[in-house]
């Protein structure tokens, strides 16, 4: 990067303020969406324009270390290309490609680019000046390439970038004076790379922006000297690139054509600004543009390495943008014609459309407007989709950078006949959000909208007292986004508060959430008090964050009675004492009804699968080596029941891989419809679930339900428990400074050598087997000497089983030594009782509050659907010249809820049928005679949380 970091420190109340202290609606706040305004985006699935490329989800320094980010997060986001530093380079303390290549390629990565100049420790490189003895740089080039050839398992998947932003502060900015030097240097570097690795792929020019004159000069020279790059690159960073990129690419292609150069693949190796990162409604505009033009692209590196450039949360969680990347990674087949309200218009409704005729699935990703949206869908082929389709629309809501987002809810459904233009109204109202519409043949049961009650309000639209509302310009490139373009800060007085009124539909438990920015490095974790009707009802705890404008999320539960309530977020619980770490910026509040254990169902027809899909069954039909992969979200670390709904034609095993670990004991012992359930331990955030069945199973869904009663299987040990933990060498107990969210004391100073460690006596009952090790930790180490970017450092914890092996867990920086996060790593134990040694022989380990060991699987069950039974008879009679068919059905099963009776001459459906109840229907055929025939009786019910059906036949005789 060449852009300097800005000082984002928030002004306090005593600082000269340019913002206004407001109460109610803010002066200059974004106007509410006009209910009469509807943005229309047209999608014609009959007009295809090439295979889905899927390469715009790349990233610069999105990966930092082995394990950061985690495999499930990486697999779900599915970046096809990344740029990392040179092997063993000193530009940043992490991001070495040799450390991250395994996880990248194992999780779907296609090629890895490396910036050779990032071997230098300083920015701009070498003090911003070309080495006077250029041979010293050629030596670095050879060393970098040789490291890849000798040490990488996949050198053929690397692309070498000799010069990064050479038009900026990196050696060749003055083209008039440096052009000839640069061209000669390019040739020398190109030849040096090929000398070491003749099959190497090389990328250039890598300019900070589109530079047509430099590009033409460079390509002319490169062609004439036989040193053309294999891939052409430049950067498109500002908001204006959403307006001009298509023209820039057209200009580039014309230069290629003019010079007689075969079209090169293009990678925009840095795109988008701080305002875009984490924001689904912004990122979808970039993705749509690059996918439309069939180029690869990588988000820029503005904050720190290892968090997909702000497009994931914490250690292992999704934010709203991650779900958009996941949807983009799900796309397959051909892209199709999409007509937005305006092309090349920043901050407007844009989208990507795709159709996969083999899967019989069509998809639209869209977003970016404050107005309501209408999808005009046309060109669906009835030969592919049938006569009727189901449309499901899900919403990826902006949740901030560190704000966890659970699985996106279904916000619109529609069952509609195929033909003409299908119009789908989507109640969009926030330009920061994005949506996924999926169209499939009609499913056995029509999808339904998520009925969970929820409401939200912008912080600046509450009644404000002794706080300040700030404008965060949504069009400003360097500004982290805020919902509504404003937030509320300077929450640093005991009298500070934000108050509003809500009306809740029922008495019960509600989850209160606040999107908030915590300046963790200066403050640490923080807290506010939630008052209901003037009385303190709960404490809102906030974990430490990057700064006041980098959003995380605080949550708490509150009990409310039906009706109207006044809610107030206050900085003091008693009106006089300021809560620790209260100086937190507040962006948006939400309140959601909780009814029972948190449950999410993931349909198999929407999984990532190579198996055929049977929409009549609503299933992915697994057999042989076919599999279906689901990315499930857990709000908190703990036990969950993972229930697989499927049917078989005979006995069949069901293979489940949880984050690449095997769960055994699932399957059917005979033909039928089954629900197989595993109670498993899930880490907070995203887990990858992969299903297979060699013998054959038609999988309908996976349902994940929080099973808090299962948490008793977890054994937790506090750091100060000397009966279980012994400290050695420099390791010692300490009390963190305030504010802190530690429970008692921490133990730290682990690692830095083999003698500094802790020993954990193995809790009884935890024999050999698969476990999760959850660690409450802090790590605020960073490299403070760099001119830009926050060079955070990952700390590793080595866990060595006495008589067993060593597991190494990665713990990314979490902003504050006083603030603690929980991170979970897999731990496989091979002995019955061997103690666990905790340390780090090659570096420092994180500070630890407590550790918890949880068996990965505690039980499995396999339940066949109860048989739906009924007695049914049919008869005919003739009366007054007409023939009647009479069908009598007596329900004999407690599972049956609905009965549908159908004949060739009419039908009838009964709902809420009780056991022992008789239902009947007489159908007047209006005919004088009928042939012998049969009535079909369909019994419907719910078993193990899923629907099931059975049919019986009742014949009747001819009647003349």
MARTI-56208 format. One record per residue (C-alpha): x, y, z; residue in one letter. Coordinates in steps of 0.001 Angstrom, whole numbers, plus 500000, padded with zeros to 6 digits. Each point is the difference from the previous one (the first is absolute). Layout:
residues N
XYZa/...
end
This chain:
residues 960
500000500000500000x/501087503577499467x/497184501667501889x/500812501270503503x/497916498944502958x/497670502628501364x/499616500847503676x/496593498572500833x/500023500876503693x/496621501287501111x/499639503446501457x/498842500194503608x/497432502395501409x/502625502602500897x/501468500028496487x/498930502551497418x/497246498177498130x/498828500405496486x/497049497697500592x/496837501083501780x/498664498749503291x/496515498891499050x/496884498460501389x/497735498079497681x/500650500269496241x/503441501291499123x/500649503144498010x/501488498860496704x/499091496357500549x/499123497916496995x/496352500383499097x/497811496946500530x/499209497942496946x/496958501155498075x/497423497254500294x/498773500848496496x/503414499494498411x/500709496552498609x/503250499066498264x/499556497329497358x/502702497565498921x/499286497782497014x/501467496520499603x/499574498012496764x/501071496405500592x/499704499161496301x/502905502312499118x/503246498451501229x/503398501652499675x/502543497414501091x/500886497693502837x/499992501363503544x/503578501149500626x/499774500497503750x/503390501674500259x/499025503391501447x/500125498737503594x/503789500088500074x/501877502011502607x/503335501614500813x/501397498741503317x/496607498502500854x/501915497062501517x/502611500489502706x/501066496707501587x/499281496295499986x/496577499977501674x/499208503709499515x/497394500033498613x/498599496591500870x/499331497345497380x/496167500213500219x/500064503763499494x/502412499698497097x/498107497144498354x/496698501828500276x/501287503303498609x/501738498042497230x/502583502510498750x/501469498734496740x/503121502200500112x/501983501956502586x/503126502126500170x/502456499442502861x/503492501284500716x/503212498441498733x/501024496830501862x/502026500916503112x/499390503662499204x/500159502730502622x/497313502411498737x/497513498674502598x/500330497612502951x/497610497560498358x/498498499164496624x/502768497643498894x/498588497939497105x/501868496885501096x/498111500137503315x/496531500414498495x/500181498135496704x/498775496669501355x/496801501403501466x/499457502213496963x/500354497248497404x/498256497378502151x/496964502289500213x/499564500694496310x/502689502553499167x/501132499988496375x/503131502185499929x/502083501997502445x/501762503233499032x/503042501246501832x/501325503567500071x/503750499522499683x/500773503518501262x/498274499142503278x/503252498289500877x/501117503486501124x/499105501054503570x/499175503616499217x/497320501937498139x/500594501430497515x/502367497210498994x/503689500651500599x/499158503465501279x/498005500688496840x/503106499996497786x/501120497540497368x/503191498283501188x/502979501695498400x/501432496540499475x/496965498308498455x/501703496628500181x/499195499972503720x/496306499918499118x/500584497298497397x/501610497936502755x/496827500435502086x/497880498958497028x/501994496820499492x/499892499218503712x/496202500446500156x/499352497848496948x/502386497315501222x/498199499933503366x/496725499291498218x/501523497336497763x/501818498257502854x/497573500409502899x/496509500159498552x/497927496912499299x/498292501874497154x/502509502239498169x/497988499610496806x/497112501857501664x/502051503130500778x/499974503242498015x/502944502357500573x/499484503783500092x/503401501658499530x/498852503589500659x/497144501179502235x/498684503505499280x/503058501068498031x/498203503211498998x/499595501023503641x/502797500512502484x/501821496896498851x/502939500889497802x/498352500927496676x/497435502708500734x/501438502555497559x/499244498244496707x/501649502670497916x/503297499545501825x/499765496310500938x/498234498336497067x/503074498550498324x/501446498890503317x/496795498267500951x/499668498182496691x/503567498742500209x/499477498998503641x/496823498104499071x/501926498032497400x/502776499225502450x/497590498875502722x/497930497949497557x/503095498183498795x/501248499453503561x/496708498329500936x/500040497769496942x/503641499139500656x/499048498481503359x/496607498625498987x/499386499759496245x/496319499141500510x/499342502991502240x/496919502166499412x/500661503733500260x/497581502913500551x/500343503717499291x/499792502983499948x/498333500375503396x/499424503764499779x/498104501882502724x/497287500869497469x/499234499667496307x/502913501569498135x/499364499780496241x/503209501665498796x/502247497938502263x/498071496880499024x/500423500561496265x/503714500762500378x/500509496950502200x/498135497529497793x/501705501290496840x/503407499460501559x/499081496660501580x/498725498606496707x/503049501179498094x/502347498442502583x/498141496756500653x/499214500830503625x/496210500350499991x/498338499296503357x/497724496999500255x/497437502104501869x/499328503727499942x/499253501822503241x/499198503413501394x/498013501470502920x/496492501494500085x/499574501418503472x/497735502996500307x/496219500163499855x/500343501551496537x/501334496688498664x/496425498728500145x/499307502591497327x/503092499750497812x/501397496463500232x/498104498585497032x/501435502732497796x/503486499408501397x/499770496324499108x/498726500816496516x/502952502368499548x/502386497255501103x/498502497471497605x/500313502524497175x/503707500471500767x/500466496233499813x/498143499913496697x/501921502950498569x/503287498311500858x/498954496579498744x/500318498432503479x/497812497068500939x/497577500895502788x/501556499507503416x/498024499023503099x/499506503093502146x/500150500143503785x/499140503253501759x/502377499243502837x/498602502652502341x/496451501293499992x/497617501887502294x/500597502204503022x/499344499975503724x/496406501079499475x/499369496822497977x/501558497344502204x/497503497979502048x/497101501620498093x/497961497503497924x/498110502717498132x/503248501652498906x/501947496858499203x/497237498546497823x/500448502979497671x/503702499198499561x/499379496268499603x/497298500607497397x/502245502296497988x/503012497677499965x/497912496861499381x/498227501768497158x/503366500777498415x/501444496542500786x/503077501184501863x/501498498897503307x/500392502517502799x/501269500341503570x/498752502208502805x/502608502406501339x/501811499662503329x/499086503005502153x/499886498762503585x/501919496842500833x/500772496618498516x/498094496797500594x/496345501050500145x/499112499861496285x/500483503780499904x/497306500715502612x/497560497597498341x/499765497593502945x/499621500476503760x/502361499101502837x/501705496593499825x/497475497828498207x/496768501921499488x/498118501395497052x/499030503613499642x/497465501117497412x/502606500308497247x/501236496437500580x/496547498658499149x/500077501970496747x/503389498487499149x/498612496583500869x/497052500543497637x/502392501155497289x/502031496828500539x/496795497970499626x/499330501292496476x/500338497495497176x/498972499614496389x/499711503026497725x/499636503670500833x/497010501692498401x/498831503412498879x/499344502400502901x/498575503479499472x/500373502249503067x/498282503388500275x/503268501621498896x/503331498519498945x/503316501477501159x/498234501938502754x/501619499718503462x/497819499205502986x/497017498770498018x/498204496696499614x/502207497517498134x/499982496241499650x/501325496712498625x/497775497391498404x/500866496367499253x/498219496880498823x/501171496415500392x/497825497822497767x/501582496791501308x/499028500912503561x/496723501590498834x/500806503062502046x/500087503714499298x/501508502620502312x/500134503778500294x/502304501854502410x/499049503650500363x/500004503016502284x/501222503551500511x/496827502094500279x/497951501671502731x/496898499556497882x/497698497025499718x/501140497557497309x/498097498105497336x/501505497089498140x/498656499532496480x/500947496397499178x/499540498657496496x/501307497283497705x/499568497015502328x/499814496908497813x/497013497789500929x/501862497036498517x/502529500513502809x/497938501431502851x/496595498479499327x/496745501912500081x/500331501349503551x/502949501412501922x/500746500997503569x/501837503267500607x/501848500578503265x/501670503303500888x/502477500223502893x/501506503138501488x/503659500502500966x/499683502910502379x/502989502230500706x/501249499128503484x/503258501933500228x/503515498651499637x/500153498030503269x/496238499597500395x/499013496358499614x/497221499279497510x/498035496770500271x/498573498120497011x/498084502512497829x/496232499769500471x/497454499411497239x/498224503331499497x/497917499282496869x/498518496825498512x/497774499512496997x/498636496970498152x/499201501023496459x/499275498582496567x/502816500095497463x/499400502294497054x/500352503669499144x/501555502297502575x/499911499011503666x/499983503006502294x/501410499611503515x/499641502895502428x/502794500227502575x/499576502354502978x/503572501322499890x/500623503219501926x/503720500128500810x/502599500444497288x/502544498189502174x/498143496679499649x/500075497403497215x/497611497246498981x/499997496572498406x/497026498817497938x/499966496295499100x/497500498543497521x/499399496233499897x/497338497640498737x/497132499771502486x/501028498242503212x/497842497486501907x/499153502708502520x/499925503646498995x/502726502010501788x/498827502480502627x/501282503349501201x/501878500098503312x/497317501040502491x/502350501118502788x/498906503369501370x/502692502664499964x/500307503768499952x/502907502428499719x/500777503690500344x/502951502202499071x/501835501243503075x/499853503577498746x/496208499783499767x/499563499365503724x/499671502738502621x/503607500957500730x/501310501374503276x/503590501088500603x/501333498149496960x/500932501138496498x/498717498945496584x/502696499780497339x/499702499895496230x/501775497121498259x/499736500968496336x/498963496840498103x/501666501329496836x/503351500707501678x/502552497398498927x/502005500044503223x/497039499888502397x/498831496721501493x/496297499664499264x/497253500721502501x/496351499045499709x/498095503088498883x/503264501870499514x/500187501055503661x/500862498656503427x/499960501214503593x/503157500368502052x/501636501876502856x/498081497705502331x/502300500931502846x/497830501612502675x/498018498396502814x/496993501962498715x/500335498779496388x/497074498026498585x/498063499037496861x/496278499369500485x/497087498837497840x/496733498108500122x/499195496538498642x/496754498039499816x/500519496240500308x/497401497456498856x/500194497407502792x/501324499487503490x/503307498167499999x/503750500164499514x/501571502371497483x/503553500340498747x/501206503583500036x/502892500778497652x/502118503082499383x/502295500563497039x/502815501908501627x/503610501102499632x/502440499377502859x/503460501535499923x/501514496919501555x/503671500925499816x/499359503161502046x/497028498957502121x/499668496223500008x/496606498318500317x/497054502064501184x/496463499887501314x/496733501929500095x/496848499571502051x/496666499188498373x/497050501538501804x/496388498967499410x/497323502451501135x/502495501792502235x/501388496896501709x/503331498316499253x/499203496712498279x/503338498770498613x/503644500805499264x/501192500213496406x/503570498711499739x/502160501020497039x/503196498259499033x/503006502082499031x/500165501134496383x/502287501765497545x/498710503562500515x/496864502085500479x/498877499724496389x/500830496299499518x/496764498323500991x/499464496997502205x/496930498840501892x/498853499840503598x/497045497858501054x/497952499234503075x/496709498278500826x/497079501831501563x/496510498930501099x/497144502196498775x/496252499902500417x/497683500517497054x/499480503649499102x/501931503257500050x/503308500471501815x/502583502733500293x/503518498697499343x/503045501990500978x/503691499272499475x/501901501799502743x/503641500466500843x/499353499649503715x/498016497401501921x/499423502280502995x/499949503441498401x/503258501109501592x/502737497435499301x/501219499598496435x/500072496373498867x/503481498687499073x/500865500543496345x/496735501810499248x/501470502310497332x/498601497967497125x/498462501180496731x/496472498715499389x/498614499514496519x/496797497960500028x/497879498074502493x/497842496934499373x/497586497978502082x/499043496427499056x/497500497609501560x/501459496675501168x/497644497038500023x/501698496787501047x/503438498689499091x/501623501660497022x/499319497833496950x/501067500396496379x/499169497699497098x/502257499844496941x/498257498516496912x/502057497411498142x/498949501334496602x/501891503203500889x/503148498244501231x/503266499874498072x/499631496611498406x/501120497913497055x/497033497668500482x/496833500075497877x/497096501954501471x/496482498572500214x/497636502934500499x/497004497685500278x/501576498737503221x/501734503294500786x/503229498029500295x/503603499592498940x/500304496380498927x/503311498760501407x/501693496780498957x/503510498744499395x/502411502865500563x/497434502772499500x/499713502452502888x/498097503053501189x/501698502749502007x/498257502386502399x/501406503000501855x/498171500235503312x/500128502935502380x/500125499763503803x/499299503082502111x/502020498682502940x/502470497237500705x/498283496913501386x/498020496899499131x/497555499768497130x/497792497285498586x/500764499571496302x/496995498175498557x/500190498608496457x/496679499346498279x/500195497430497153x/498425496986498366x/501471496716498785x/498943497037497895x/501805497585502318x/502582499877502750x/502501502836499580x/502754501626502009x/500129503779500313x/503468501500500066x/500377503359501762x/503210502027500011x/499996502889502484x/502817502407499145x/501771497056498352x/499574497750503076x/497944496837499766x/496749499523501904x/498989496328500127x/496809498202500903x/497551501549497543x/497950498022497489x/496859498007499202x/499605496244500484x/497175499685497483x/498063501896497392x/497976502992501119x/500149503619501014x/502448500699502796x/501351502677502290x/503531499293501204x/501252502330502721x/503461500627501404x/500504502107503106x/503251501775499217x/502110502805501386x/500121503043497717x/502235503028500277x/498433503436499848x/499714500966496354x/500134497840496888x/500362496230499826x/500259497965496819x/497745496930499870x/500516497535497147x/497621497106499411x/500476496868497892x/498370496597499671x/501703497306497958x/496874497800500028x/497679502855499109x/497901502582501884x/497727502797498806x/500914502749502471x/497384502680500484x/501573502249502617x/502239500515502992x/498449501664503048x/502312501418502671x/498454500578503445x/501703501370503101x/500094497292502686x/501115501937503063x/499322497035502275x/502848498241498218x/502514502563501276x/500339497950503185x/502392497784498007x/502509502871499850x/502675500155502703x/501182503550500637x/503138500852501966x/500759503518501234x/503542501225499588x/500449500531503736x/498961496434500858x/503323498808501438x/498552496547500649x/499893499424496262x/502468502483498483x/503693500161500894x/502123502878498679x/503657499627498994x/502789502387499066x/498836503548499370x/496309499014499877x/498065501768502742x/496580501154501160x/499026503659499586x/496972502204500499x/499171501921496806x/499519503741500178x/496557501574499859x/497758499987498124x/500133496270499374x/497667497115499297x/502271497405501640x/498482497660502580x/502503500311502832x/503656499705499006x/501831499113496829x/503185498070499503x/502510501288497516x/503654500227499061x/499675496612498353x/502410499096497259x/503032501784498700x/501843496759500689x/499429496411500990x/500327500658503753x/497102502445500329x/496812497973500070x/496986498892501983x/498904496455500697x/496317499149500083x/499126496839501895x/497628497991497826x/496463500209501435x/498535496602500786x/497680498438497461x/501760501534497019x/501701497006498439x/501340499555496505x/497817501525497297x/499002503109498081x/499604503211501996x/499742503747499595x/502260502192502099x/498435503418500626x/502299502688501365x/499022503369501447x/503010502068498990x/501472503405499305x/502660500992497488x/500695503619499098x/503495499550498596x/500788501939496842x/502900501410498054x/499918503730500698x/502768501042497661x/498123499958496687x/498951503171498237x/496513498725499166x/497638497095500699x/499623498534503468x/502562497225500033x/498298497723502491x/501798496833501042x/498445496587500464x/501079498072503083x/500035496220500037x/499236497605502822x/501618496587499861x/498115497294501891x/502073496851500497x/498405496862501403x/502285498004502240x/500519496825498011x/498191501466496990x/500448502707497374x/500103503800499852x/497113502155498765x/500725503577498957x/497212502561500201x/500103503490498468x/498677502931502059x/499692503194498012x/500402503454501497x/496897501110501909x/500991503652500604x/500461500146503792x/502003498168502656x/497097500655502372x/497309498725497637x/499398496296499447x/498495498002497138x/499237496296499823x/501603497929497263x/499611496265499423x/502526497606498453x/499597496284499285x/501829497727502431x/500409496270499379x/501227498065503019x/501536496543499696x/500679499015503640x/497647499246502852x/501258502638502432x/503149501718498741x/500369503576501299x/500009502974497622x/502976502301499702x/499168503564498867x/502642502273498531x/501801501074496856x/503580498927499355x/500597502472497157x/498030503097501032x/497652501488502547x/496651498419500857x/496854502006500762x/498950500939503512x/497350497581501314x/497014500553502275x/498573496473499848x/500010496846497906x/497149497627499235x/500159496487498576x/496905498651498229x/499477496592498389x/499312500614496316x/497020497599499940x/498012498903503052x/497235497931498394x/498382498990496730x/496492498759499268x/498275498646496901x/496202500219499957x/497774498727497230x/496801501867499359x/497015498513501768x/497769498150497555x/496999502029498992x/496991497697500084x/496300500310499246x/497088497810499032x/498466501107496704x/497054498683498035x/498364501241496850x/496619499259498501x/497713501254497274x/496268500529499847x/497544501258497437x/497325502481500909x/497695502094497839x/501979499189496873x/503301501031501530x/502868497956501333x/501716500797503308x/503350498737501272x/500191499840503768x/503354499628501764x/500217499375503755x/503347500321501813x/500553499264503686x/503290501353501350x/501826497405502108x/503297501881500536x/500819502805502378x/502506501271497446x/497405500748497323x/498889503623499909x/498632500432496465x/498067497701497669x/499569500669496288x/497526497882498004x/500235500090496221x/498090498248497224x/499832500490496283x/496841502016500552x/500849502276502904x/501962500372503231x/499797501224503576x/502547500853502725x/499482499794503765x/502380501688502461x/500500499412503707x/498791496398499879x/500113498407503448x/500745496290500732x/496865497900499696x/498186502695498076x/498090499015496889x/499948502271496990x/498048499376496824x/499081501655496767x/497301499330497436x/500834501154496522x/497223500605497486x/501454499128496638x/497002501419498103x/500326496967497791x/497473497234499441x/502674497304500184x/503663499543500934x/502518497209499553x/501629498228502898x/502779502078501525x/501817500987503171x/500184502856502445x/503489501081501144x/500247500983503649x/503087502039500968x/500877500108503697x/502242502808501218x/501715500555503329x/503113501264501749x/502648497713501431x/503271501065501642x/499452503554498919x/499520499162496329x/496997499329497761x/499123496499498870x/497309498564497749x/498513496609499102x/497423498963497429x/497374497248500131x/497543498927497305x/496266499274500417x/498510498307496880x/496370500356499014x/497815498027497574x/498448501106496759x/496529501527500201x/497543500131497113x/
end
